[in-house]
Amino acid sequence: MQTSDRPLFEPLQPMYARPGFLLRRAHQISAAVFESHCAALGLTQAQYGTMTVLANAPGLDQTRLARALAFDKVTVLRVIRGLCDRGLVHRATSAENKRQLALELTDQGWAVLQAAQPLASAAHQQLIGPLNAKETKEFVRLLQKLNSGLADSARAPFQPL
């Protein structure tokens, strides 16, 4: 089929204004900003989030960890495996349920998390930098509303601790 015989599609500008496109692009930027700040520690947002949850809930099992971060089972397994391989997280049989593994930060994991906190804070400040305080509050409010309103459509459940 020649180019002239093909149907015309809408111009690209409406696509670039769609919430899905903008959310995906914002996520790419968020990940890049975070990873640039935490490059020396070799941490991704997913790893930092995982370590932060484990710092607040030592002994958590993988299923509850996945729900606390809205990760699917494959993602949480991949993140935990990477953190364990680096010696930042330890897995042990749960005292409450012998069929589950309890996850805890190692001493090295605590040290890396402590070193990452000011870097993550700087990344956060850079990410919201284009917005003033009122816009930031409204932006977060709208994202929370969008997330809660569409939670039933998500692939992974979110259950905050």
Accessible surface in RSA format (square Angstrom, percent):
REM  Atomic radii and reference values for relative SASA: ProtOr
REM  Chains: A
REM  Algorithm: Lee & Richards
REM  Probe-radius: 1.40
REM  Slices: 20
REM RES _ NUM      All-atoms   Total-Side   Main-Chain    Non-polar    All polar
REM                ABS   REL    ABS   REL    ABS   REL    ABS   REL    ABS   REL
RES MET A   1   164.16  85.0  91.79  60.7  72.38 172.3  95.29  81.0  68.87  91.2
RES GLN A   2   129.50  72.4 123.05  89.9   6.44  15.3  42.47  90.4  87.03  66.0
RES THR A   3   112.10  79.7 101.51 102.9  10.59  25.2  71.97  96.7  40.13  60.7
RES SER A   4   100.91  85.3  60.20  80.3  40.71  93.8  59.36 126.4  41.55  58.2
RES ASP A   5    90.98  63.7  66.71  66.4  24.27  57.4  19.70  46.4  71.28  71.1
RES ARG A   6   133.23  55.9 123.71  63.1   9.53  22.7  35.03  47.9  98.20  59.5
RES PRO A   7    93.72  68.3  76.00  69.3  17.72  64.4  88.16  72.8   5.55  34.5
RES LEU A   8   174.94  97.4 145.26 103.9  29.68  74.6 146.20 102.7  28.73  77.3
RES PHE A   9   174.69  87.4 147.42  91.3  27.27  71.0 152.28  92.3  22.40  64.1
RES GLU A  10    93.06  53.4  70.83  53.6  22.22  52.9  43.05  83.3  50.01  40.8
RES PRO A  11    96.47  70.3  84.78  77.3  11.69  42.5  96.21  79.4   0.26   1.6
RES LEU A  12   103.54  57.7  99.31  71.0   4.23  10.6  99.45  69.8   4.09  11.0
RES GLN A  13   128.12  71.6 124.89  91.3   3.22   7.7  57.86 123.2  70.26  53.3
RES PRO A  14    60.97  44.4  50.24  45.8  10.73  39.0  57.91  47.8   3.06  19.0
RES MET A  15    66.17  34.3  66.17  43.8   0.00   0.0  30.01  25.5  36.16  47.9
RES TYR A  16    84.57  39.5  79.58  45.3   4.99  13.0  51.10  38.4  33.47  41.3
RES ALA A  17    69.84  64.2  50.78  78.4  19.05  43.3  54.67  77.0  15.17  40.2
RES ARG A  18   115.56  48.5 113.87  58.0   1.70   4.0  43.41  59.3  72.16  43.7
RES PRO A  19    94.55  68.9  90.81  82.8   3.73  13.6  94.55  78.1   0.00   0.0
RES GLY A  20    49.92  61.6   0.00   N/A  49.92  61.6  38.58 105.9  11.34  25.4
RES PHE A  21    53.97  27.0  45.71  28.3   8.26  21.5  50.11  30.4   3.86  11.1
RES LEU A  22    91.83  51.1  88.30  63.2   3.53   8.9  88.56  62.2   3.26   8.8
RES LEU A  23    73.80  41.1  69.10  49.4   4.70  11.8  69.76  49.0   4.05  10.9
RES ARG A  24   120.12  50.4 112.80  57.5   7.31  17.4  71.41  97.6  48.71  29.5
RES ARG A  25   115.61  48.5 115.61  58.9   0.00   0.0  25.07  34.3  90.55  54.9
RES ALA A  26    44.63  41.0  39.66  61.2   4.98  11.3  43.74  61.6   0.90   2.4
RES HIS A  27   117.02  64.0 111.89  77.8   5.13  13.1  72.98  75.2  44.04  51.2
RES GLN A  28    76.97  43.0  68.32  49.9   8.64  20.6  29.84  63.5  47.12  35.7
RES ILE A  29    75.75  43.1  73.41  54.7   2.33   5.6  75.75  54.5   0.00   0.0
RES SER A  30    19.05  16.1  17.64  23.5   1.41   3.2   8.86  18.9  10.19  14.3
RES ALA A  31    22.93  21.1  22.91  35.4   0.01   0.0  22.93  32.3   0.00   0.0
RES ALA A  32    62.92  57.9  50.25  77.5  12.68  28.8  58.51  82.4   4.41  11.7
RES VAL A  33    17.34  11.4  15.23  13.8   2.11   5.1  17.25  15.0   0.09   0.2
RES PHE A  34    13.76   6.9  13.65   8.5   0.11   0.3  13.65   8.3   0.11   0.3
RES GLU A  35    73.99  42.5  71.09  53.8   2.90   6.9  18.35  35.5  55.64  45.4
RES SER A  36    77.26  65.3  49.21  65.7  28.05  64.6  47.99 102.2  29.27  41.0
RES HIS A  37    53.90  29.5  39.67  27.6  14.22  36.4  33.58  34.6  20.31  23.6
RES CYS A  38     0.00   0.0   0.00   0.0   0.00   0.0   0.00   0.0   0.00   0.0
RES ALA A  39    70.39  64.7  46.95  72.5  23.43  53.3  53.90  75.9  16.49  43.7
RES ALA A  40   103.97  95.6  58.42  90.2  45.55 103.6  71.66 100.9  32.31  85.6
RES LEU A  41    38.70  21.6  32.07  22.9   6.63  16.7  36.96  26.0   1.73   4.7
RES GLY A  42    44.47  54.8   0.00   N/A  44.47  54.8  33.64  92.3  10.83  24.3
RES LEU A  43     3.46   1.9   0.00   0.0   3.46   8.7   0.35   0.2   3.11   8.4
RES THR A  44    50.63  36.0  50.63  51.3   0.00   0.0  47.80  64.2   2.83   4.3
RES GLN A  45    58.69  32.8  50.85  37.2   7.83  18.7  25.83  55.0  32.86  24.9
RES ALA A  46    27.97  25.7  21.70  33.5   6.26  14.3  26.52  37.3   1.45   3.8
RES GLN A  47    26.13  14.6  26.13  19.1   0.00   0.0   1.68   3.6  24.45  18.5
RES TYR A  48    42.17  19.7  42.17  24.0   0.00   0.0  26.74  20.1  15.43  19.0
RES GLY A  49    18.21  22.5   0.00   N/A  18.21  22.5  18.07  49.6   0.14   0.3
RES THR A  50     0.00   0.0   0.00   0.0   0.00   0.0   0.00   0.0   0.00   0.0
RES MET A  51     0.00   0.0   0.00   0.0   0.00   0.0   0.00   0.0   0.00   0.0
RES THR A  52    44.15  31.4  44.15  44.8   0.00   0.0  44.15  59.3   0.00   0.0
RES VAL A  53    22.69  14.9  20.12  18.2   2.57   6.2  22.69  19.7   0.00   0.0
RES LEU A  54     0.74   0.4   0.00   0.0   0.74   1.8   0.00   0.0   0.74   2.0
RES ALA A  55    22.25  20.5   8.37  12.9  13.88  31.6   8.42  11.9  13.83  36.6
RES ASN A  56   117.24  80.9  84.01  81.2  33.23  80.0  26.61  64.1  90.63  87.6
RES ALA A  57    21.82  20.1  15.00  23.1   6.82  15.5  21.65  30.5   0.16   0.4
RES PRO A  58    87.81  64.0  62.93  57.4  24.88  90.4  63.01  52.0  24.81 154.2
RES GLY A  59    29.32  36.2   0.00   N/A  29.32  36.2  13.12  36.0  16.20  36.3
RES LEU A  60     6.30   3.5   2.70   1.9   3.60   9.0   6.00   4.2   0.30   0.8
RES ASP A  61    14.93  10.5  14.05  14.0   0.88   2.1   4.92  11.6  10.01  10.0
RES GLN A  62    40.42  22.6  38.76  28.3   1.66   4.0  14.65  31.2  25.76  19.5
RES THR A  63    57.70  41.0  53.13  53.9   4.56  10.9  26.60  35.7  31.10  47.0
RES ARG A  64   123.64  51.9 122.01  62.2   1.63   3.9  38.64  52.8  85.00  51.5
RES LEU A  65     0.00   0.0   0.00   0.0   0.00   0.0   0.00   0.0   0.00   0.0
RES ALA A  66     6.16   5.7   6.16   9.5   0.00   0.0   6.16   8.7   0.00   0.0
RES ARG A  67    86.51  36.3  86.34  44.0   0.17   0.4   4.46   6.1  82.04  49.7
RES ALA A  68    11.93  11.0   1.60   2.5  10.33  23.5   1.60   2.3  10.33  27.4
RES LEU A  69    37.90  21.1  19.89  14.2  18.01  45.3  23.52  16.5  14.38  38.7
RES ALA A  70    44.97  41.4  28.37  43.8  16.61  37.8  28.37  40.0  16.61  44.0
RES PHE A  71    36.91  18.5  31.08  19.3   5.82  15.2  33.98  20.6   2.92   8.4
RES ASP A  72    68.00  47.6  61.51  61.2   6.49  15.3  29.77  70.1  38.23  38.1
RES LYS A  73   162.21  79.1 156.69  96.1   5.52  13.1  99.76  89.8  62.46  66.5
RES VAL A  74   115.01  75.7 113.12 102.4   1.89   4.6 114.20  99.2   0.82   2.2
RES THR A  75    29.60  21.1  29.54  29.9   0.06   0.1  12.27  16.5  17.33  26.2
RES VAL A  76     3.56   2.3   3.56   3.2   0.00   0.0   3.56   3.1   0.00   0.0
RES LEU A  77    63.01  35.1  63.01  45.1   0.00   0.0  63.01  44.3   0.00   0.0
RES ARG A  78   145.72  61.2 140.09  71.4   5.63  13.4  66.58  91.0  79.14  48.0
RES VAL A  79     5.12   3.4   2.19   2.0   2.93   7.1   5.12   4.4   0.00   0.0
RES ILE A  80     0.00   0.0   0.00   0.0   0.00   0.0   0.00   0.0   0.00   0.0
RES ARG A  81   119.74  50.3 119.74  61.0   0.00   0.0  40.38  55.2  79.36  48.1
RES GLY A  82    24.91  30.7   0.00   N/A  24.91  30.7  23.77  65.2   1.14   2.6
RES LEU A  83     0.00   0.0   0.00   0.0   0.00   0.0   0.00   0.0   0.00   0.0
RES CYS A  84    30.23  22.9  15.22  17.0  15.01  35.3  13.84  35.1  16.39  17.7
RES ASP A  85   118.38  82.9  79.72  79.3  38.66  91.4  32.12  75.6  86.26  86.0
RES ARG A  86    92.76  38.9  74.79  38.1  17.97  42.8  51.49  70.4  41.27  25.0
RES GLY A  87    29.84  36.8   0.00   N/A  29.84  36.8  26.59  73.0   3.25   7.3
RES LEU A  88     0.82   0.5   0.82   0.6   0.00   0.0   0.82   0.6   0.00   0.0
RES VAL A  89     4.85   3.2   0.00   0.0   4.85  11.7   0.00   0.0   4.85  13.2
RES HIS A  90   103.33  56.5 100.30  69.7   3.04   7.8  67.60  69.7  35.73  41.6
RES ARG A  91    74.66  31.3  56.55  28.8  18.11  43.1  13.39  18.3  61.27  37.1
RES ALA A  92    42.82  39.4  35.91  55.4   6.91  15.7  42.82  60.3   0.00   0.0
RES THR A  93    77.29  55.0  56.46  57.2  20.83  49.6  24.34  32.7  52.95  80.0
RES SER A  94    10.31   8.7  10.21  13.6   0.10   0.2   1.26   2.7   9.05  12.7
RES ALA A  95    94.85  87.2  65.63 101.3  29.22  66.5  67.64  95.3  27.21  72.1
RES GLU A  96   169.39  97.2 130.22  98.5  39.17  93.3  53.14 102.8 116.25  94.9
RES ASN A  97    46.64  32.2  41.58  40.2   5.05  12.2  16.07  38.7  30.56  29.5
RES LYS A  98   153.64  75.0 132.66  81.4  20.98  50.0  97.48  87.7  56.16  59.8
RES ARG A  99   216.91  91.1 179.17  91.3  37.73  89.8  83.50 114.1 133.41  80.9
RES GLN A 100    68.24  38.2  63.37  46.3   4.86  11.6  20.61  43.9  47.63  36.1
RES LEU A 101    75.95  42.3  71.18  50.9   4.77  12.0  71.18  50.0   4.77  12.8
RES ALA A 102    15.53  14.3  14.54  22.4   0.99   2.3  14.62  20.6   0.91   2.4
RES LEU A 103     0.00   0.0   0.00   0.0   0.00   0.0   0.00   0.0   0.00   0.0
RES GLU A 104    82.84  47.6  82.84  62.7   0.00   0.0  11.10  21.5  71.74  58.6
RES LEU A 105    14.68   8.2   0.38   0.3  14.29  35.9   0.38   0.3  14.29  38.5
RES THR A 106    36.83  26.2  29.62  30.0   7.21  17.2  36.83  49.5   0.00   0.0
RES ASP A 107   130.13  91.2 118.40 117.8  11.73  27.7  39.29  92.5  90.85  90.6
RES GLN A 108   101.36  56.7  92.88  67.9   8.48  20.2  35.81  76.2  65.55  49.7
RES GLY A 109     0.00   0.0   0.00   N/A   0.00   0.0   0.00   0.0   0.00   0.0
RES TRP A 110   118.50  47.6 116.55  56.4   1.95   4.6 101.81  54.3  16.70  27.1
RES ALA A 111    58.54  53.8  49.01  75.6   9.54  21.7  53.10  74.8   5.44  14.4
RES VAL A 112    20.68  13.6  19.39  17.6   1.29   3.1  20.68  18.0   0.00   0.0
RES LEU A 113     4.03   2.2   4.03   2.9   0.00   0.0   4.03   2.8   0.00   0.0
RES GLN A 114   133.85  74.8 126.96  92.8   6.89  16.4  36.30  77.3  97.55  74.0
RES ALA A 115    47.59  43.8  32.63  50.4  14.96  34.0  43.21  60.8   4.38  11.6
RES ALA A 116     0.00   0.0   0.00   0.0   0.00   0.0   0.00   0.0   0.00   0.0
RES GLN A 117    86.40  48.3  82.09  60.0   4.31  10.3  18.66  39.7  67.74  51.4
RES PRO A 118    85.72  62.5  72.94  66.5  12.78  46.5  79.91  66.0   5.80  36.1
RES LEU A 119    56.35  31.4  56.33  40.3   0.02   0.1  56.35  39.6   0.00   0.0
RES ALA A 120    12.41  11.4   8.00  12.3   4.41  10.0   8.35  11.8   4.06  10.8
RES SER A 121    60.22  50.9  53.06  70.8   7.15  16.5  29.72  63.3  30.50  42.7
RES ALA A 122    42.58  39.1  32.91  50.8   9.66  22.0  38.94  54.8   3.64   9.6
RES ALA A 123     4.33   4.0   3.65   5.6   0.68   1.6   4.00   5.6   0.33   0.9
RES HIS A 124    92.93  50.8  88.02  61.2   4.91  12.6  58.33  60.1  34.60  40.3
RES GLN A 125   102.81  57.5  97.37  71.2   5.44  12.9  41.12  87.5  61.69  46.8
RES GLN A 126   100.55  56.2  83.66  61.1  16.89  40.2  39.19  83.4  61.36  46.5
RES LEU A 127    71.83  40.0  56.74  40.6  15.09  37.9  59.18  41.6  12.65  34.0
RES ILE A 128    34.13  19.4  33.51  25.0   0.62   1.5  33.71  24.3   0.42   1.1
RES GLY A 129    52.16  64.3   0.00   N/A  52.16  64.3  27.70  76.0  24.47  54.8
RES PRO A 130   115.32  84.0  75.53  68.8  39.80 144.7  88.81  73.3  26.52 164.8
RES LEU A 131    62.21  34.6  48.29  34.5  13.92  35.0  49.57  34.8  12.64  34.0
RES ASN A 132    86.83  59.9  75.16  72.6  11.67  28.1  43.68 105.1  43.15  41.7
RES ALA A 133    88.83  81.7  69.00 106.5  19.84  45.1  77.00 108.4  11.84  31.4
RES LYS A 134   172.27  84.0 163.00 100.0   9.27  22.1 110.96  99.9  61.31  65.3
RES GLU A 135    81.50  46.8  76.31  57.7   5.19  12.3  29.83  57.7  51.67  42.2
RES THR A 136    22.92  16.3  22.92  23.2   0.00   0.0  21.49  28.9   1.44   2.2
RES LYS A 137   163.12  79.6 155.27  95.3   7.85  18.7 104.19  93.8  58.93  62.8
RES GLU A 138    73.98  42.5  72.25  54.7   1.73   4.1  38.43  74.3  35.54  29.0
RES PHE A 139    89.54  44.8  86.98  53.9   2.56   6.7  89.33  54.2   0.21   0.6
RES VAL A 140    65.14  42.9  65.14  59.0   0.00   0.0  65.14  56.6   0.00   0.0
RES ARG A 141   112.62  47.3 110.53  56.3   2.09   5.0  64.01  87.5  48.62  29.5
RES LEU A 142    85.65  47.7  81.29  58.2   4.36  10.9  81.55  57.3   4.10  11.0
RES LEU A 143    50.61  28.2  50.61  36.2   0.00   0.0  50.61  35.5   0.00   0.0
RES GLN A 144   114.81  64.2 109.27  79.9   5.54  13.2  41.94  89.3  72.87  55.3
RES LYS A 145   130.97  63.9 124.48  76.4   6.49  15.5  77.52  69.8  53.45  56.9
RES LEU A 146    73.10  40.7  66.64  47.7   6.45  16.2  72.54  50.9   0.55   1.5
RES ASN A 147    98.02  67.6  87.39  84.5  10.63  25.6  29.52  71.0  68.50  66.2
RES SER A 148    85.15  72.0  60.19  80.3  24.96  57.5  49.93 106.3  35.22  49.3
RES GLY A 149    62.33  76.9   0.00   N/A  62.33  76.9  33.32  91.4  29.01  65.0
RES LEU A 150   101.93  56.8  96.78  69.2   5.15  13.0  98.89  69.5   3.04   8.2
RES ALA A 151    56.73  52.2  41.74  64.4  14.99  34.1  45.93  64.7  10.80  28.6
RES ASP A 152   153.45 107.5 117.78 117.2  35.68  84.4  43.31 101.9 110.15 109.9
RES SER A 153    92.07  77.8  57.39  76.6  34.68  79.9  37.85  80.6  54.22  76.0
RES ALA A 154    61.07  56.2  30.20  46.6  30.87  70.2  40.20  56.6  20.87  55.3
RES ARG A 155   239.92 100.7 200.37 102.1  39.55  94.2  80.08 109.4 159.85  96.9
RES ALA A 156    12.47  11.5   6.84  10.5   5.64  12.8   7.81  11.0   4.66  12.4
RES PRO A 157    75.70  55.2  65.20  59.4  10.50  38.2  74.97  61.9   0.73   4.5
RES PHE A 158   124.30  62.2  99.51  61.6  24.78  64.5  99.51  60.3  24.78  70.9
RES GLN A 159    97.68  54.6  93.61  68.4   4.07   9.7  30.81  65.6  66.87  50.7
RES PRO A 160    95.18  69.4  73.10  66.6  22.09  80.3  74.90  61.8  20.28 126.1
RES LEU A 161   108.08  60.2  38.29  27.4  69.79 175.4  67.76  47.6  40.32 108.5
END  Absolute sums over single chains surface
CHAIN  1 A    11314.3       9418.8       1895.5       6813.3       4501.0
END  Absolute sums over all chains
TOTAL         11314.3       9418.8       1895.5       6813.3       4501.0
